Amino acid sequence: MLRQAANDALLTYWGTSYGTRIGYVYAYKYPDKVRAMLLTSPVDPNATWQSFMTGSATSPDNAAGFFFEAYPQAKLRYDAVIAALSTQAMPLPSGAHVTHWDVRGLLANFVKSESAFNSAASFLTLVDTAIQGDEPQRTDARTALDTMPWQAAYPVNGGATAFIGCLDYPQRLTSSEQNLLAAQIRTPAPIFGFGASQGLFFCEGIDVAPNPVPTHFLNTQTPMMVIGSTRDGLTQYSWAGELARNFRNSRVITYVGTQHTPYLAAGSACVDTYGTDYLVRLQRPAADMSCPNANVSSVAP
């Protein structure tokens, strides 16, 4: 309806993250109505609720690993901060308290983009100073932390995230299945897995019949470009390959880094050129290509 309202004979679509599902479902239903479809940091078209939540919960740890490799001192500060806050929450001047869950939640938001790595390192230094620094630096650090946008609420973006996902996926997990999978997730994702695995209960109590999206289909007609980041902080890189297996007339551009939805966001001229050439001029490389990291070129202090 939107395509017809715009009086476009064919659809040109740029979708990011979960918005890639809108794009590929459209392409599945109307394979001959697409001019160009650029999908960045896509979700797996063949996933179950279990595998979608597992991938979403472990991706932030993959990104954190990339960050800690680039900023080894930040890893030392992170370990010290988590150890201290796991024993006792830190009071702030307003009366609020910072827990190690708060630190993990905010760090997860930082590491999904290399452009925020310096901010992530500074944040961990600030928390470390607030815990074990000398006065007056410790008081100043706690005052500064009182202004931080702490993120410890689930589900992300409220109930819409849960409800949309539970209509797209038909699986319904029992309590025992939720607990087992949550424990399994925390092994490869020790930093963020506990908080992220809470998404396993999103469908609890939702009795509306799901309208699941198609899986394991084959489309050889619709032109597509897929861009995925190797250490994406929200969606797994392997999902880009899964999407390309469903849509054979596609090209995959790999960005080396953690940036979620790297097109026009990672600061990569390589990624941006591929994406724009396709959307504007319908020019795609003859084969899948890769782009180097645009922000972390050497080990940072």
C-alpha atoms as a printed R data frame, in Angstrom:
    type eleno elety resid chain resno      x       y      z
1   ATOM     1    CA   MET     A     1  0.000   0.000  0.000
2   ATOM     2    CA   LEU     A     2  2.859   2.395  0.763
3   ATOM     3    CA   ARG     A     3  4.516   1.552 -2.545
4   ATOM     4    CA   GLN     A     4  1.279   2.180 -4.419
5   ATOM     5    CA   ALA     A     5  0.605   5.408 -2.520
6   ATOM     6    CA   ALA     A     6  4.032   6.689 -3.573
7   ATOM     7    CA   ASN     A     7  3.183   5.697 -7.156
8   ATOM     8    CA   ASP     A     8  6.335   3.580 -7.362
9   ATOM     9    CA   ALA     A     9  6.239   0.649 -9.748
10  ATOM    10    CA   LEU     A    10  8.871  -1.127 -7.659
11  ATOM    11    CA   LEU     A    11  9.857  -0.863 -4.000
12  ATOM    12    CA   THR     A    12 13.214   0.495 -2.866
13  ATOM    13    CA   TYR     A    13 13.736  -0.570  0.742
14  ATOM    14    CA   TRP     A    14 16.472   0.002  3.323
15  ATOM    15    CA   GLY     A    15 15.854  -1.992  6.495
16  ATOM    16    CA   THR     A    16 17.928  -2.198  9.649
17  ATOM    17    CA   SER     A    17 18.017  -4.702 12.527
18  ATOM    18    CA   TYR     A    18 14.522  -6.067 13.207
19  ATOM    19    CA   GLY     A    19 13.285  -3.854 10.392
20  ATOM    20    CA   THR     A    20 15.001  -6.256  8.004
21  ATOM    21    CA   ARG     A    21 12.173  -8.698  8.745
22  ATOM    22    CA   ILE     A    22  9.669  -6.272  7.211
23  ATOM    23    CA   GLY     A    23 11.814  -6.148  4.090
24  ATOM    24    CA   TYR     A    24 12.390  -9.810  3.523
25  ATOM    25    CA   VAL     A    25  8.798 -10.771  4.302
26  ATOM    26    CA   TYR     A    26  7.719  -8.231  1.676
27  ATOM    27    CA   ALA     A    27 10.212  -9.736 -0.775
28  ATOM    28    CA   TYR     A    28  8.907 -13.193  0.045
29  ATOM    29    CA   LYS     A    29  5.312 -12.174 -0.663
30  ATOM    30    CA   TYR     A    30  6.005  -9.871 -3.631
31  ATOM    31    CA   PRO     A    31  9.288 -11.056 -5.192
32  ATOM    32    CA   ASP     A    32  8.680  -9.170 -8.454
33  ATOM    33    CA   LYS     A    33  7.872  -5.826 -6.810
34  ATOM    34    CA   VAL     A    34 11.354  -4.972 -5.518
35  ATOM    35    CA   ARG     A    35 13.759  -2.604 -7.236
36  ATOM    36    CA   ALA     A    36 16.417  -2.725 -4.512
37  ATOM    37    CA   MET     A    37 16.507  -4.041 -0.968
38  ATOM    38    CA   LEU     A    38 19.356  -3.163  1.413
39  ATOM    39    CA   LEU     A    39 19.189  -5.045  4.727
40  ATOM    40    CA   THR     A    40 21.769  -4.253  7.406
41  ATOM    41    CA   SER     A    41 22.422  -6.256 10.593
42  ATOM    42    CA   PRO     A    42 19.577  -8.599  9.645
43  ATOM    43    CA   VAL     A    43 17.680 -11.066 11.786
44  ATOM    44    CA   ASP     A    44 17.795 -14.740 10.843
45  ATOM    45    CA   PRO     A    45 14.847 -15.595  8.564
46  ATOM    46    CA   ASN     A    46 15.023 -19.249  9.641
47  ATOM    47    CA   ALA     A    47 15.232 -18.702 13.386
48  ATOM    48    CA   THR     A    48 13.063 -20.071 16.144
49  ATOM    49    CA   TRP     A    49 12.247 -18.009 19.224
50  ATOM    50    CA   GLN     A    50 14.942 -19.991 21.038
51  ATOM    51    CA   SER     A    51 17.685 -19.334 18.486
52  ATOM    52    CA   PHE     A    52 16.656 -15.693 17.998
53  ATOM    53    CA   MET     A    53 16.871 -14.997 21.724
54  ATOM    54    CA   THR     A    54 20.131 -16.932 22.045
55  ATOM    55    CA   GLY     A    55 21.749 -14.948 19.256
56  ATOM    56    CA   SER     A    56 20.443 -11.648 20.591
57  ATOM    57    CA   ALA     A    57 21.694 -12.470 24.087
58  ATOM    58    CA   THR     A    58 25.204 -13.561 23.094
59  ATOM    59    CA   SER     A    59 25.916 -10.837 20.523
60  ATOM    60    CA   PRO     A    60 26.697  -8.135 23.117
61  ATOM    61    CA   ASP     A    61 29.412 -10.356 24.609
62  ATOM    62    CA   ASN     A    62 30.950 -10.784 21.155
63  ATOM    63    CA   ALA     A    63 31.067  -7.004 20.818
64  ATOM    64    CA   ALA     A    64 32.521  -6.602 24.309
65  ATOM    65    CA   GLY     A    65 35.306  -9.010 23.397
66  ATOM    66    CA   PHE     A    66 36.231  -6.800 20.446
67  ATOM    67    CA   PHE     A    67 36.198  -3.748 22.729
68  ATOM    68    CA   PHE     A    68 38.363  -5.359 25.401
69  ATOM    69    CA   GLU     A    69 40.883  -6.503 22.780
70  ATOM    70    CA   ALA     A    70 41.249  -2.905 21.640
71  ATOM    71    CA   TYR     A    71 41.194  -1.462 25.182
72  ATOM    72    CA   PRO     A    72 42.938  -3.964 27.489
73  ATOM    73    CA   GLN     A    73 43.054  -1.502 30.391
74  ATOM    74    CA   ALA     A    74 39.282  -1.201 30.194
75  ATOM    75    CA   LYS     A    75 39.009  -4.970 30.715
76  ATOM    76    CA   LEU     A    76 41.038  -4.695 33.929
77  ATOM    77    CA   ARG     A    77 38.833  -1.872 35.175
78  ATOM    78    CA   TYR     A    78 35.692  -3.788 34.213
79  ATOM    79    CA   ASP     A    79 36.804  -6.835 36.208
80  ATOM    80    CA   ALA     A    80 37.588  -4.688 39.239
81  ATOM    81    CA   VAL     A    81 34.283  -2.798 39.046
82  ATOM    82    CA   ILE     A    82 32.150  -5.927 38.679
83  ATOM    83    CA   ALA     A    83 33.961  -7.650 41.543
84  ATOM    84    CA   ALA     A    84 33.392  -4.661 43.833
85  ATOM    85    CA   LEU     A    85 29.751  -4.038 42.887
86  ATOM    86    CA   SER     A    86 28.896  -7.738 43.116
87  ATOM    87    CA   THR     A    87 29.628  -7.481 46.824
88  ATOM    88    CA   GLN     A    88 27.950  -4.150 47.537
89  ATOM    89    CA   ALA     A    89 25.986  -1.623 45.489
90  ATOM    90    CA   MET     A    90 27.449   1.888 45.265
91  ATOM    91    CA   PRO     A    91 25.359   4.773 46.649
92  ATOM    92    CA   LEU     A    92 25.083   7.989 44.646
93  ATOM    93    CA   PRO     A    93 24.445  11.510 45.995
94  ATOM    94    CA   SER     A    94 20.773  11.354 44.919
95  ATOM    95    CA   GLY     A    95 20.202   8.269 47.033
96  ATOM    96    CA   ALA     A    96 20.168   5.921 44.062
97  ATOM    97    CA   HIS     A    97 22.430   2.886 44.003
98  ATOM    98    CA   VAL     A    98 24.555   1.510 41.165
99  ATOM    99    CA   THR     A    99 24.775  -2.265 40.881
100 ATOM   100    CA   HIS     A   100 26.903  -4.403 38.621
101 ATOM   101    CA   TRP     A   101 23.750  -4.995 36.534
102 ATOM   102    CA   ASP     A   102 23.538  -1.259 35.874
103 ATOM   103    CA   VAL     A   103 27.152  -1.191 34.703
104 ATOM   104    CA   ARG     A   104 26.626  -4.170 32.412
105 ATOM   105    CA   GLY     A   105 23.489  -2.648 30.895
106 ATOM   106    CA   LEU     A   106 25.109   0.674 30.050
107 ATOM   107    CA   LEU     A   107 28.255  -0.987 28.753
108 ATOM   108    CA   ALA     A   108 26.170  -3.111 26.370
109 ATOM   109    CA   ASN     A   109 24.799   0.081 24.849
110 ATOM   110    CA   PHE     A   110 28.326   1.446 24.337
111 ATOM   111    CA   VAL     A   111 29.999  -1.573 22.751
112 ATOM   112    CA   LYS     A   112 27.534  -1.926 19.862
113 ATOM   113    CA   SER     A   113 29.412   0.880 18.125
114 ATOM   114    CA   GLU     A   114 33.181   1.396 17.872
115 ATOM   115    CA   SER     A   115 32.601   5.146 17.800
116 ATOM   116    CA   ALA     A   116 31.522   4.806 21.446
117 ATOM   117    CA   PHE     A   117 34.554   2.771 22.562
118 ATOM   118    CA   ASN     A   118 36.312   5.823 24.016
119 ATOM   119    CA   SER     A   119 33.151   6.663 25.929
120 ATOM   120    CA   ALA     A   120 32.935   3.088 27.195
121 ATOM   121    CA   ALA     A   121 36.524   3.193 28.424
122 ATOM   122    CA   SER     A   122 35.950   6.558 30.104
123 ATOM   123    CA   PHE     A   123 32.773   5.228 31.721
124 ATOM   124    CA   LEU     A   124 34.586   2.270 33.270
125 ATOM   125    CA   THR     A   125 37.357   4.580 34.497
126 ATOM   126    CA   LEU     A   126 34.709   6.820 36.077
127 ATOM   127    CA   VAL     A   127 33.026   3.926 37.869
128 ATOM   128    CA   ASP     A   128 36.385   2.595 39.044
129 ATOM   129    CA   THR     A   129 37.279   6.027 40.424
130 ATOM   130    CA   ALA     A   130 33.895   6.295 42.142
131 ATOM   131    CA   ILE     A   131 34.543   3.012 43.921
132 ATOM   132    CA   GLN     A   132 38.186   3.157 44.904
133 ATOM   133    CA   GLY     A   133 39.476   6.606 44.007
134 ATOM   134    CA   ASP     A   134 40.854   9.164 46.432
135 ATOM   135    CA   GLU     A   135 38.832  12.136 47.600
136 ATOM   136    CA   PRO     A   136 37.653  14.454 46.143
137 ATOM   137    CA   GLN     A   137 37.843  12.488 42.852
138 ATOM   138    CA   ARG     A   138 35.629   9.740 44.255
139 ATOM   139    CA   THR     A   139 32.855  12.169 45.218
140 ATOM   140    CA   ASP     A   140 33.121  13.956 41.881
141 ATOM   141    CA   ALA     A   141 32.888  10.644 40.045
142 ATOM   142    CA   ARG     A   142 29.764   9.601 41.935
143 ATOM   143    CA   THR     A   143 28.167  12.955 41.201
144 ATOM   144    CA   ALA     A   144 28.895  12.472 37.523
145 ATOM   145    CA   LEU     A   145 27.437   8.962 37.602
146 ATOM   146    CA   ASP     A   146 24.227  10.383 39.023
147 ATOM   147    CA   THR     A   147 23.546  11.919 35.589
148 ATOM   148    CA   MET     A   148 24.088   8.720 33.581
149 ATOM   149    CA   PRO     A   149 21.176   7.200 31.591
150 ATOM   150    CA   TRP     A   150 21.099   3.889 33.445
151 ATOM   151    CA   GLN     A   151 19.333   1.149 31.525
152 ATOM   152    CA   ALA     A   152 18.126  -1.764 33.601
153 ATOM   153    CA   ALA     A   153 14.546  -2.203 32.373
154 ATOM   154    CA   TYR     A   154 13.304  -5.212 30.428
155 ATOM   155    CA   PRO     A   155 11.998  -5.746 27.864
156 ATOM   156    CA   VAL     A   156 13.833  -3.156 25.831
157 ATOM   157    CA   ASN     A   157 11.432  -0.568 24.398
158 ATOM   158    CA   GLY     A   158  8.648  -1.886 26.578
159 ATOM   159    CA   GLY     A   159  6.039  -4.480 25.759
160 ATOM   160    CA   ALA     A   160  6.068  -3.761 22.015
161 ATOM   161    CA   THR     A   161  9.339  -5.674 21.602
162 ATOM   162    CA   ALA     A   162  7.870  -8.703 23.329
163 ATOM   163    CA   PHE     A   163  4.508  -8.631 21.616
164 ATOM   164    CA   ILE     A   164  5.847  -8.192 18.086
165 ATOM   165    CA   GLY     A   165  8.349 -10.986 18.523
166 ATOM   166    CA   CYS     A   166  5.801 -13.334 20.011
167 ATOM   167    CA   LEU     A   167  3.510 -12.847 17.030
168 ATOM   168    CA   ASP     A   168  6.358 -13.476 14.570
169 ATOM   169    CA   TYR     A   169  7.530 -16.700 16.241
170 ATOM   170    CA   PRO     A   170  5.172 -19.596 16.990
171 ATOM   171    CA   GLN     A   171  7.258 -21.249 19.705
172 ATOM   172    CA   ARG     A   172  6.116 -21.029 23.334
173 ATOM   173    CA   LEU     A   173  8.643 -22.055 25.981
174 ATOM   174    CA   THR     A   174  7.719 -23.672 29.266
175 ATOM   175    CA   SER     A   175  9.255 -22.343 32.476
176 ATOM   176    CA   SER     A   176 11.706 -25.238 32.630
177 ATOM   177    CA   GLU     A   177 12.733 -24.654 29.006
178 ATOM   178    CA   GLN     A   178 13.278 -20.966 29.738
179 ATOM   179    CA   ASN     A   179 15.475 -21.741 32.740
180 ATOM   180    CA   LEU     A   180 17.534 -24.346 30.863
181 ATOM   181    CA   LEU     A   181 18.153 -22.098 27.872
182 ATOM   182    CA   ALA     A   182 18.981 -19.123 30.111
183 ATOM   183    CA   ALA     A   183 21.650 -21.204 31.845
184 ATOM   184    CA   GLN     A   184 23.051 -22.286 28.491
185 ATOM   185    CA   ILE     A   185 23.178 -18.692 27.262
186 ATOM   186    CA   ARG     A   186 25.161 -17.483 30.263
187 ATOM   187    CA   THR     A   187 28.061 -19.833 29.448
188 ATOM   188    CA   PRO     A   188 29.105 -18.137 26.168
189 ATOM   189    CA   ALA     A   189 27.804 -14.758 27.391
190 ATOM   190    CA   PRO     A   190 29.055 -14.260 30.958
191 ATOM   191    CA   ILE     A   191 28.966 -10.456 30.746
192 ATOM   192    CA   PHE     A   192 25.484  -9.736 29.423
193 ATOM   193    CA   GLY     A   193 23.858 -13.144 29.127
194 ATOM   194    CA   PHE     A   194 21.963 -13.043 32.406
195 ATOM   195    CA   GLY     A   195 20.185  -9.793 31.640
196 ATOM   196    CA   ALA     A   196 19.659 -10.468 27.941
197 ATOM   197    CA   SER     A   197 18.300 -13.973 28.531
198 ATOM   198    CA   GLN     A   198 15.369 -12.456 30.393
199 ATOM   199    CA   GLY     A   199 13.847 -12.048 26.950
200 ATOM   200    CA   LEU     A   200 13.080 -15.757 26.999
201 ATOM   201    CA   PHE     A   201  9.962 -15.050 29.068
202 ATOM   202    CA   PHE     A   202  8.625 -12.318 26.771
203 ATOM   203    CA   CYS     A   203  5.877 -14.591 25.437
204 ATOM   204    CA   GLU     A   204  4.719 -15.672 28.893
205 ATOM   205    CA   GLY     A   205  0.976 -15.127 29.200
206 ATOM   206    CA   ILE     A   206  0.454 -13.962 25.591
207 ATOM   207    CA   ASP     A   207 -2.384 -16.086 24.268
208 ATOM   208    CA   VAL     A   208 -2.923 -14.283 20.960
209 ATOM   209    CA   ALA     A   209 -2.391 -16.735 18.103
210 ATOM   210    CA   PRO     A   210  0.954 -16.048 16.409
211 ATOM   211    CA   ASN     A   211  1.219 -15.252 12.726
212 ATOM   212    CA   PRO     A   212  4.719 -16.622 12.123
213 ATOM   213    CA   VAL     A   213  6.879 -15.383  9.288
214 ATOM   214    CA   PRO     A   214  7.954 -17.880  6.602
215 ATOM   215    CA   THR     A   215 11.177 -19.846  7.108
216 ATOM   216    CA   HIS     A   216 13.466 -21.983  4.936
217 ATOM   217    CA   PHE     A   217 12.098 -20.558  1.692
218 ATOM   218    CA   LEU     A   218 14.047 -19.942 -1.497
219 ATOM   219    CA   ASN     A   219 13.911 -16.724 -3.505
220 ATOM   220    CA   THR     A   220 16.157 -16.483 -6.558
221 ATOM   221    CA   GLN     A   221 14.485 -13.442 -8.097
222 ATOM   222    CA   THR     A   222 14.548 -10.490 -5.704
223 ATOM   223    CA   PRO     A   223 17.751  -8.389 -5.850
224 ATOM   224    CA   MET     A   224 19.222  -7.774 -2.432
225 ATOM   225    CA   MET     A   225 22.282  -6.486 -0.593
226 ATOM   226    CA   VAL     A   226 22.967  -7.694  2.943
227 ATOM   227    CA   ILE     A   227 25.433  -5.944  5.265
228 ATOM   228    CA   GLY     A   228 26.552  -7.621  8.480
229 ATOM   229    CA   SER     A   229 29.155  -6.831 11.151
230 ATOM   230    CA   THR     A   230 31.437  -9.599 12.378
231 ATOM   231    CA   ARG     A   231 31.011  -8.678 16.059
232 ATOM   232    CA   ASP     A   232 27.640  -6.938 15.881
233 ATOM   233    CA   GLY     A   233 26.506  -5.923 19.347
234 ATOM   234    CA   LEU     A   234 22.845  -6.819 18.780
235 ATOM   235    CA   THR     A   235 22.463  -9.296 15.932
236 ATOM   236    CA   GLN     A   236 24.689 -12.231 15.019
237 ATOM   237    CA   TYR     A   237 26.871 -11.980 11.941
238 ATOM   238    CA   SER     A   238 25.882 -15.501 10.889
239 ATOM   239    CA   TRP     A   239 22.321 -14.249 10.369
240 ATOM   240    CA   ALA     A   240 23.509 -12.277  7.331
241 ATOM   241    CA   GLY     A   241 24.629 -15.536  5.761
242 ATOM   242    CA   GLU     A   242 21.339 -17.195  6.616
243 ATOM   243    CA   LEU     A   243 19.449 -14.411  4.862
244 ATOM   244    CA   ALA     A   244 21.644 -14.751  1.778
245 ATOM   245    CA   ARG     A   245 20.919 -18.473  1.651
246 ATOM   246    CA   ASN     A   246 17.212 -17.704  1.407
247 ATOM   247    CA   PHE     A   247 17.708 -14.950 -1.164
248 ATOM   248    CA   ARG     A   248 20.133 -16.287 -3.766
249 ATOM   249    CA   ASN     A   249 20.171 -13.080 -5.820
250 ATOM   250    CA   SER     A   250 22.048 -11.227 -3.081
251 ATOM   251    CA   ARG     A   251 25.449  -9.824 -2.215
252 ATOM   252    CA   VAL     A   252 26.833  -9.864  1.324
253 ATOM   253    CA   ILE     A   253 29.063  -7.023  2.511
254 ATOM   254    CA   THR     A   254 30.976  -7.871  5.693
255 ATOM   255    CA   TYR     A   255 32.053  -5.096  8.045
256 ATOM   256    CA   VAL     A   256 34.791  -6.035 10.514
257 ATOM   257    CA   GLY     A   257 33.642  -4.633 13.838
258 ATOM   258    CA   THR     A   258 30.837  -4.316 16.357
259 ATOM   259    CA   GLN     A   259 28.787  -1.575 14.703
260 ATOM   260    CA   HIS     A   260 25.108  -2.417 14.630
261 ATOM   261    CA   THR     A   261 23.601  -1.431 11.249
262 ATOM   262    CA   PRO     A   262 26.930  -0.180  9.837
263 ATOM   263    CA   TYR     A   263 25.643   1.514  6.683
264 ATOM   264    CA   LEU     A   264 25.880   5.293  7.256
265 ATOM   265    CA   ALA     A   265 26.640   4.593 10.935
266 ATOM   266    CA   ALA     A   266 30.117   3.050 11.174
267 ATOM   267    CA   GLY     A   267 31.930   5.875  9.426
268 ATOM   268    CA   SER     A   268 33.124   3.354  6.839
269 ATOM   269    CA   ALA     A   269 33.512   4.819  3.356
270 ATOM   270    CA   CYS     A   270 33.795   1.248  2.099
271 ATOM   271    CA   VAL     A   271 30.417   0.162  3.510
272 ATOM   272    CA   ASP     A   272 28.714   3.426  2.611
273 ATOM   273    CA   THR     A   273 29.908   3.290 -0.993
274 ATOM   274    CA   TYR     A   274 28.620  -0.241 -1.503
275 ATOM   275    CA   GLY     A   275 25.260   0.617  0.055
276 ATOM   276    CA   THR     A   276 24.733   3.891 -1.791
277 ATOM   277    CA   ASP     A   277 25.896   2.557 -5.146
278 ATOM   278    CA   TYR     A   278 23.268  -0.131 -4.830
279 ATOM   279    CA   LEU     A   279 20.349   1.958 -3.566
280 ATOM   280    CA   VAL     A   280 20.913   4.841 -5.969
281 ATOM   281    CA   ARG     A   281 22.482   3.273 -9.056
282 ATOM   282    CA   LEU     A   282 21.666  -0.449 -8.661
283 ATOM   283    CA   GLN     A   283 25.375  -1.242 -8.816
284 ATOM   284    CA   ARG     A   284 26.512  -4.281 -6.853
285 ATOM   285    CA   PRO     A   285 29.912  -6.003 -6.696
286 ATOM   286    CA   ALA     A   286 30.248  -9.221 -8.675
287 ATOM   287    CA   ALA     A   287 30.898 -11.182 -5.470
288 ATOM   288    CA   ASP     A   288 30.569 -10.826 -1.705
289 ATOM   289    CA   MET     A   289 32.982  -8.246 -0.281
290 ATOM   290    CA   SER     A   290 34.394  -7.120  3.070
291 ATOM   291    CA   CYS     A   291 35.297  -3.774  4.613
292 ATOM   292    CA   PRO     A   292 37.918  -3.158  7.337
293 ATOM   293    CA   ASN     A   293 37.161  -1.517 10.634
294 ATOM   294    CA   ALA     A   294 36.856   2.241 10.313
295 ATOM   295    CA   ASN     A   295 37.561   3.250 13.914
296 ATOM   296    CA   VAL     A   296 39.849   0.842 15.764
297 ATOM   297    CA   SER     A   297 43.079   0.648 13.795
298 ATOM   298    CA   SER     A   298 45.449  -0.199 16.641
299 ATOM   299    CA   VAL     A   299 45.459  -1.158 20.291
300 ATOM   300    CA   ALA     A   300 44.112   1.756 22.277
301 ATOM   301    CA   PRO     A   301 45.351   2.784 25.737
